[in-house]
Amino acid sequence: MHDVPPPQPRLEPSWLAALGAEFEQPYMHELKRFLVQERAQHVVYPPGQEMFAAFDLTPFHQVRVVILGQDPYHGPGQAHGLAFSVRRGVRIPPSLMNMLIEINTEIGIPKPPHGDLTHWARQGVLLLNTALSVRARQANSHRGQGWERFTDAAIQALAERRQGLVFLLWGSAAGRKASMIDPDRHLVLTAPHPSPLSAHRGFFGCGHFARTNAFLASRDQAPIDWSIPA
């Protein structure tokens, strides 16, 4: 009787090639057990099929820009697997609103009717949270359970195997990831977090969206269309 191979993790193929070994590590088995227990006792966001949406929408070799968030939104109907993004019909959260204000200031794009950033992801903007799940109404409730090691591996794979990416690291937690990225290979831009608590300390006026497009243009790449189509 032949052994049946274990099922492959549900991850976009190019990312599975880059990160597949992580799923064999003990920490990922512990994370899976934790998530099973959490879903049995609590509401967890985003839904399971959307947990890896950032990877699904932005395959490894299509990444051009990385925007790093912390953990998913923890309110009903908000999170759908992309950092800072919310579903259509959901009120735009304050941090995303400040991002859109900065885009308007830099590039002149008017405020959009919704906060679904899928259009960015499909252009090569990896909208990656450091933790990919959260308990309903409890921010940072899945911190320290293994997600950070997995998303660090994603950042490291991009930093080492790709060239000429833009990393937008906002806030102290994201800024600490800069040590993983060679600034001679990539453009690394840091600023305070766009949260209302810190945006006025340097996120507003950072120029990151225009600077990203200028860098891409210098490498003969198309700019990111930072608009959000209706």
C-alpha positions in Angstrom: 0.0 0.0 0.0 1.5 3.4 -1.0 1.7 6.2 1.5 -0.6 9.1 0.7 1.3 12.3 0.5 0.1 15.0 2.9 -2.2 17.7 1.3 -0.4 20.7 -0.1 -1.0 24.0 1.8 -3.6 26.2 0.1 -1.2 28.9 -1.1 -0.6 30.5 -4.5 1.9 28.3 -6.4 4.8 30.7 -6.7 4.5 31.6 -3.0 4.2 27.9 -2.2 7.5 27.3 -4.0 9.1 30.1 -2.0 7.6 29.3 1.4 6.5 25.7 1.2 9.3 24.6 3.7 7.8 26.8 6.3 4.7 24.6 6.5 6.9 21.7 7.6 8.3 23.6 10.6 7.0 22.8 14.1 5.8 26.4 14.6 3.4 26.2 11.7 1.9 23.0 13.1 1.4 24.8 16.4 -0.1 27.8 14.6 -2.6 25.5 12.8 -3.6 23.9 16.1 -4.1 27.3 17.6 -6.3 28.5 14.7 -8.4 25.4 14.9 -9.0 26.0 18.7 -9.7 29.7 18.1 -12.3 29.1 15.4 -14.0 26.5 17.6 -14.4 29.1 20.4 -14.4 32.5 18.8 -15.2 34.4 15.6 -11.9 34.8 13.7 -11.2 37.3 10.8 -10.7 37.1 7.9 -12.6 34.0 6.8 -10.3 31.1 6.3 -10.5 31.2 2.5 -9.2 34.8 2.5 -6.4 34.4 5.0 -3.8 34.2 2.2 -5.5 36.7 -0.1 -2.5 38.9 -0.3 -0.4 36.1 -1.7 -3.2 34.9 -4.0 -3.6 38.4 -5.6 0.1 39.2 -5.8 2.2 36.2 -6.9 5.9 36.1 -5.8 7.3 37.2 -9.2 4.8 39.9 -9.7 5.5 41.8 -6.4 6.8 45.3 -7.1 5.9 47.1 -3.8 5.4 45.8 -0.3 3.2 47.6 2.2 3.4 46.1 5.6 0.6 46.2 8.1 0.2 44.7 11.6 -2.9 42.4 12.0 -6.3 42.3 10.2 -9.1 44.6 11.1 -11.2 43.0 13.9 -14.6 44.4 13.2 -17.4 42.6 11.4 -17.1 42.5 7.7 -13.9 44.5 7.5 -10.9 42.2 6.9 -10.6 40.3 3.6 -6.9 39.4 3.7 -5.2 42.6 2.4 -3.4 44.9 4.8 -5.2 48.2 5.3 -8.0 47.2 2.9 -11.7 46.8 3.7 -14.5 45.3 1.7 -16.7 47.5 -0.5 -19.6 49.0 1.5 -17.6 49.1 4.7 -16.6 52.5 6.2 -13.0 53.4 5.4 -11.0 53.0 8.6 -8.9 56.0 9.9 -5.5 54.7 8.9 -6.6 54.0 5.4 -8.3 57.3 5.2 -5.0 59.0 6.1 -3.2 57.0 3.4 -5.8 58.2 0.9 -5.4 61.8 2.1 -1.6 61.5 1.5 -2.2 60.1 -1.9 -4.5 63.0 -2.8 -1.8 65.5 -1.5 1.0 63.8 -3.4 -0.7 62.8 -6.7 -4.0 64.6 -6.7 -6.2 61.4 -6.8 -9.5 62.2 -5.2 -11.0 60.3 -2.3 -12.5 57.0 -3.5 -16.0 55.7 -2.7 -14.7 52.6 -0.9 -11.5 51.1 0.7 -11.1 47.9 -1.2 -7.4 47.9 -2.3 -7.6 44.9 -4.6 -6.7 47.1 -7.6 -3.4 47.9 -5.9 -2.7 44.2 -5.2 -3.3 43.2 -8.8 -0.6 45.7 -9.9 2.0 44.1 -7.7 1.5 45.8 -4.4 1.8 43.1 -1.7 -0.5 44.2 1.1 0.9 42.0 3.9 0.0 42.0 7.5 2.6 40.6 9.9 -0.2 38.4 11.5 -2.8 37.0 9.1 -5.7 36.4 11.5 -7.3 38.0 14.6 -10.0 37.3 17.1 -13.1 39.4 16.6 -13.0 42.7 18.4 -9.6 41.9 20.0 -6.7 43.7 18.2 -3.4 41.8 18.2 -5.0 38.7 19.7 -3.1 36.4 17.4 0.2 38.1 17.9 3.1 35.8 18.9 1.4 32.6 17.7 3.7 32.0 14.7 2.4 34.3 12.0 5.3 36.7 12.4 7.8 34.0 11.6 5.9 33.1 8.5 5.5 36.6 7.2 9.2 37.4 8.0 10.1 34.4 5.8 8.0 36.0 3.0 9.8 39.3 3.4 13.2 37.6 3.5 12.4 35.6 0.4 11.5 38.8 -1.5 14.5 40.7 -0.2 16.9 37.9 -1.1 15.5 36.5 -4.4 14.1 39.7 -6.0 15.7 42.9 -7.0 14.5 46.5 -7.1 11.4 46.2 -4.9 9.9 49.1 -2.9 9.3 48.4 0.8 7.0 50.8 2.6 7.5 50.4 6.3 5.2 52.5 8.5 5.4 52.6 12.2 8.0 51.2 14.6 7.0 47.5 14.2 7.2 47.6 10.4 10.3 49.7 10.6 12.2 47.0 12.4 11.9 44.8 9.3 14.2 47.1 7.5 17.2 45.2 8.9 16.1 42.2 6.8 16.3 44.2 3.5 19.5 45.2 1.7 19.1 48.9 0.7 21.5 48.4 -2.2 19.1 45.9 -3.8 15.8 47.6 -2.9 14.2 51.0 -2.0 13.2 51.0 1.7 11.0 53.9 2.9 10.1 54.3 6.5 7.7 56.7 8.2 5.4 57.0 11.2 2.2 54.8 11.0 -0.8 56.4 9.2 -2.9 55.9 12.3 -4.5 59.2 13.6 -2.3 58.8 16.7 0.9 59.2 14.6 0.2 60.4 11.1 0.9 64.0 11.9 4.4 63.1 13.1 5.7 62.5 9.6 3.4 60.2 7.7 1.7 63.2 6.2 4.2 64.7 3.8 6.3 61.5 3.5 5.9 61.4 -0.2 6.1 57.6 -0.3 3.5 57.1 -3.1 5.1 59.5 -5.5 8.6 58.3 -4.6 7.6 54.7 -5.2 6.4 55.6 -8.7 9.6 57.6 -9.4 11.7 54.6 -8.4 9.7 52.3 -10.6 10.0 54.7 -13.5 13.8 54.8 -13.0 13.7 51.1 -13.6 11.6 51.4 -16.7 8.5 50.0 -14.9 4.9 51.2 -15.1 3.9 53.3 -12.1 1.3 52.1 -9.6 -2.1 53.5 -10.2 -3.0 54.5 -6.6 -6.6 55.2 -7.5 -9.4 52.9 -6.3 -11.9 52.3 -9.1 -15.5 52.5 -8.2 
